[in-house]
Amino acid sequence: MKRAICIGGSLIALAAAAGLGPSTAVRTLAAQGQPQAPKFEVDPLWPKPFPQKKAWILGSVTGVTVDAQDHIWVLHRGVDSLQTNEKGPALEPWASSCCFAAPQILEFDAAGTLLNSWDPKTGTGFGWPHDPAGIAVDDKGNVWVAGGLPTPSFAPPARGRGPAPAADAAGGGRGAAPAAPAGPPADAQVLKFDKTGKFVMQIGKAGATGDASSTTNLNRPGGVAVDSAANEVYVADGFGGHRVAVFDATTGAFKRSWGAYGEKPSDTDPGKYDPSAPPSKQFHTVSCVKIAKDGMVYVCDRQNDRIQVFQKDGKFVKEGFVSKTTTGDGSVWDVAFSPDQRILYVADGHDKTVYMLDRASLATLGRFGDGGRYPGLFYGVGSVGVDSKGNVYTGETYDGKRVQKFVKK
């Protein structure tokens, strides 16, 4: 029982309005060199239930990635993101038999079977972030986690493409509101583990946020990507900083950094986003960084509603806007590539949808999903990954607290 997801392609819609049939529209796209937007069906039974004896539930999901073996890795905020009646066993007088927060890092196969899980909070020798953000797995199977989201309120943004509430418009992580005045030290670290959860290395540390010129400290990083061939790790730095920073993946030594348009990074306040104003010369919220197979580096400038593309040395190549009139906490939360690298998927947690872009031109081809709780719909979709067969996996933050699989048809 799979629920079909409707795909709306803007160019196809225009062709239909002009009286052209679907086949004509597809030929027009092909003539322009653009790929056709794929179609998907949601698998409502993915992943498989956790073992009953564990009574686990997911917290607010802040990272989804797919490794070279088509294993899906999920990162979530754990018990701190659960509502009171969800974490009964941990509370008095709420004690009950259900439910326990699942370990914060989980590994599934493509069928949805849980293969492995571990909870880094129980480890020593490193500082596990209070609010972990993106996750990546390198070619050697090492697992990287960024920690930098502002402490969340777990309240959703205003639905649709209009203004968000004032608290939401100030920024925040994948579904996070700005940090409260009191609380845990600001997350400002990236952690490296082997695939069994053994700690390997840490870059930066909580409570020691750095400025735009820092070579040792970070400022609320929102995502991470690994160039295994060059042995480099790229950090989206982030929700406090306004740069991409690159480090040696073995030693953690700083190598280079850049800001919007490849310029020298700056701590200048980018100001409130205005869709009608000229594009900002400053990153606003750098929520993700991803590296394509051809070496191009894609950066999510979330609250500026845009993707900027660079060479690995930081030279600016191009930019594209996604749902440019979206205000509040922005439209570009996370991105992922199709297996042939022609489609770029964009998770838009504010508008509750996943956009499909032509990677070459960054033109929007279509989208799937809308706001809602049923399978195939979204509540704060902030993470996206793609396997080798073109199936798409999404993670939902706020009280969405789930991952979904969309099977390519």
N, C-alpha and C positions, 0 to 999 in steps of 0.2 A: 504494500500500500504506500506508494510514493506520491508525494504531492508535487505536481508540475509547477515549475517556477517560470513565470512569464518574463521574457527578455525584451526590453524595449530599446531598439537602436535608433538613434536620432536620424541618421542618414536614411535608413530604411523607411522610417515614418515620413520623412520628407518626400521620398520617392512615391510612397503610397498616396500621399496627398496630391501628388502631381498626376495620378492616374496610372502609375507604373505598377505592374505585377511584382510579386516577390522575386521571381527569377530575374527580372530586369534590374531590380534594386541590387541583388547580389552581384550581377555582372558589372553594374556601375561601380560598386565597391572594389571589385577585382581590378577593374580598369584603372582605378586610382591607386592601386597598390596597397589598399588597406585590407586587413583580415576581416573576416565575418565574425561577429560576436557569437560565441558558442552558446549552447543551451544546456541547462542543468535541471536535474531533479534532486530534491533533497532526500536523503536517507533518514527517515524519522527515527530509526532504531540504532543510529550510530552516535556515540560508541556503545558497546555492550555494557550492561549494568556492572557496577563494581561487585566484587565478591560479597555476598549477603552478610557474611560474618563480620565484615569490616564496617558496614554502615557508614560509608564515606559519602560526602557530597562535595561538589566544587564550590569554591569561593569565586570572587570576581576575577575573570580570566583576563590576563594582561599580556599574554604572549602565546603564539602558535607558530610552529615551524615544522618543516618536513626535511628529514635527512636523506642521505644518498641511498638508504635501504627502504625508502618510502615508509619510514616510521614517523609517526606524528608526535611531536613533543608539545606539551601544554604546560604553561606556567600560570599560576593563579595566586591570589593574595592570601588564601588560607583563612584561618579562623577569625582574623581581624575584620574580614569582610562579610562575615555571616551575621544575620539578624539574631536577636536574642533567642527566639524560639527555634533557631536552626542549630545552635551550639549548646543545647541543653546539657549534654554530659559534662561540659566544662564549667557549668555554673551551679551555684546554690542560690535559692532553693529550686532551681529549674531542672535539676538532675533528671536525666531520662536515658533511655537506651539508644536514642537517636538524636543527633547525628554527629559524627566526627568529621572535621575537615580533612579532606584527602591530603596526602603529601603534596607539597607545592610544586613539584616537578613530576610529571607523568609521561610515560612513553607508551604509545599504542601502535599496533600494526594497522594496515589499511582496512582490515575487516572490523576494527574497533575493539580488538582484544587488548586488555592491559598487559603489557610486557614487563614493565619495570616502573618503580616509583621510589622517590626518596625525598626526604624533607631536610633541606640544608640547615634549617633553623637549629637542628640538634647538633651540628658540627662545631668544631673549635678551630681556632687559628685564623679566622676570617670574620668579617662583619656582614652577616646576611642582611639585606635591605629590609626595612620595615614595609616598604611598598615597591616590590620588584616590578620591573617593566618588561622590555623585550627579551626574547630568547633566541639563540642561534646555535647550530651544531656544525662544527667544521669537518673537513674531510677525514680527520683522524678520529672522529667520534667525540671530541671534547665538547662540552656543553658550556655556553657562555650566557651569562645573565646580567642585564643592566639593572641598576637600582636607582631610581631617581624621580618617581612620581610624587607629587605633593600628596600629603596625607588625605585620603578621599573622604567625602561625605556620603558616597554611594547614593547620591540623588542624580537622576537623569537630567540631561539638558532639555531645553524646550524642543518639542517635536517640530520637524519641518525645517524650512530654509530661512526662517525669520530670526529675529534677535533672540538670544538666550537670556535667562535671568542674570542679574548683575553679578552674582557670585560666580556663575559659570563662565561669564565672558572674560573673567580675569585670567583665564588660562587653566592650568591643571593638566593632569596626566591622562592616560587612557581611561577617561571616565572620571577623573579626579577633580575635586574642587580644590581651591588654594589651601595650603597648609594652615592649620590653626596656629595662633600665636604660641601656644605651649604644646609640647608633644615630643616625639622621638627626634634625635638629631637628623638633619636633612640628609637623605640618601645621596651619595655622590661617589658611587663605586661601580666597577665592573668586575665580575667574578668569573673564573674559569675552573671547571671541574672535569674530571674524566667521566665517561658515560655511566660509571657505577656510583657517582656522587662524591668521589674523593677529591678534596680541594687541591687545586694546582697553583693558582695565582690570583692576586687581586691588584687592580689598578684603582687608585684613589681610596678614600674611606669616608664613612658617614661623619657628618659634622664638620668636614674640612673642605668646603666648597671652594673651587678655584675661580679665578677670573679668566678673561678671554685669552690671556697670554700664558697661563699656567702650563707647565710641562709635566706636572705630577698629579694635579688635582682636577676633579671634574665638578660639574654643577648640575645635578639632577639629570643624568643621562637617561634617555628614553628608549634607546635601541642599540643594537650591536650587529655587525656583520664581519665575517672573516674571509680574508683573501689567503687561502691556504698555500697557493703557489708562491706568493711573495712573503708568506709568514707574517702577515699584518692583520691587525684587528682595527676596524673602523667603529667609532663611537658617535652616536647621535647625541650631542651634548648641548642642549637638550631642553629641559623644562625650566632650567634656571639660566643656562648658558645659551649662546647663539652661534654654535659652530659645529663642524665635524672635526674630530680629533683622531689621529692615526697613531697606533703604538705597535711595537714589536710584539708578536703574539707569543713569544717564548719568555722574554725578559720583562715585558711591560714598559720598555724604554720609549719615551716620546719620539715621534718622527716628524710630524707636520700637522697643521690644522688650517682650516679656512672657514670663512663666513659666506653669506649670500653672495652670489655672482663670483665666487672665488676670491673675494677681497679679504684683506686681513681681518680676522674676527674682532668684534667689538662688544663691549658691554652696554652700549647705548640702548636705551629703552626704545623698542620699535614702535610704541604707541598703539592705539586702538586700530584694528583693521577696518579699512574703508574700501568696499568693493569698487567704488567709482574713482578712487584716487589712483595715481600712477603706482606700479608695483613697488613694494618696499625694498629698500636697499639693505635691509637687515632681516635675518631670520627671526621669526617670531617664536614658534614652538617646534623644535627639531625633534619629532617623535619617532623617526625611523631612518635607517640608512641601509640600502641593499645594493649588491654588486651583481650586475648582469654578466653573462658568459663572455660578452665581448669586452669586458673591463669597464664599462660605463658605470658610474656610481650614482644611484638615485637617492635623493634626500627628500623626506616628507617635511615640508614646512607647513605644519598643520593649520595654524590659525591664520596663515596667509592664503589658505586654500590652493596651495600650489605644490608642484613637484619640480625640483631643480636637478639637472643632470650635469655631472662633472666627469672629467678624466680622473684617473687615480692620483694625479699630482695636484688636484684641486682646480684645474683650469675649467672654467665654466663653459658648458656646451649649449644648453637650451633650458627652457622652462615651459611648463604647461599648467593651466588652471583647471580645477575640478569643482563644479558647482560653485562658481565664483561669488555668487551672492550670499553664500552661507556665512553667517557671522558667528557670534558666540565662541565655542571652542573649535570651530573650523571643520573642514571636510576631509583633509588628507591625514588619516591616522596611521595607516600602515599600507605597504604595497607588497606584491608578489608577482612573479613572472610565470607565464605559461611555459610548458616544456620546450616549445619551439621559439620561445622568447619574443613572440610577436604581440602577445597580449599582456598588458599590465593591469593587474587587479588592484583596486584601491578600496580599502575599508573606510567607510565614512560613518563613524559612530554618531555624529550629530544628526545626519539625515537618515540614518538607519537603513543603509543600503550598501551594496558593493558595486562600484563602477568598473566597467571594462574599457580600457583605453588601447588605442593603437600605439604600441611602444615607440614606433619610429617617429610619429608625428605628435604623440600625446593628445590626439583627438579622441573624444569620448565616443565609443561605439554603442554602448548600451549599459544596462545595469540589471541587477536582480535583487529581490528582497525589498521589504518595506517594514515599517514599524509594527510590532506585534509579538505575541507569545507562541503562536503556533509554529510547528516545524516549517522552515523556509523563510520565516520572518525574523526580525532582529530587534534587540533591545541593547543599544550601545555596542554595536559591532566594532571592535577596535583592533582586531588582529586577523591576518589572513595568510594562508600558506597553500601551496599547490604541489601535488605529487607528480610522478613521472607520467601518469596516464591523463593528466589534465584535470583531475578531480580537485575541488577547492574545499579547504577547511577554514572555518571561521571561529573566532572566540569572542565572547560577549562580556563586557565589563558591567559596572554598576550592579544591579540586581539581576542582570541577564544570566550570569553564572553558568554558562554552558558552552560547549563546542558543537559545531554541526558540520556534516559532510554533504557536499553538493556534487553529485555524480554527473560527469560530462556525458552528454548524449550524442 
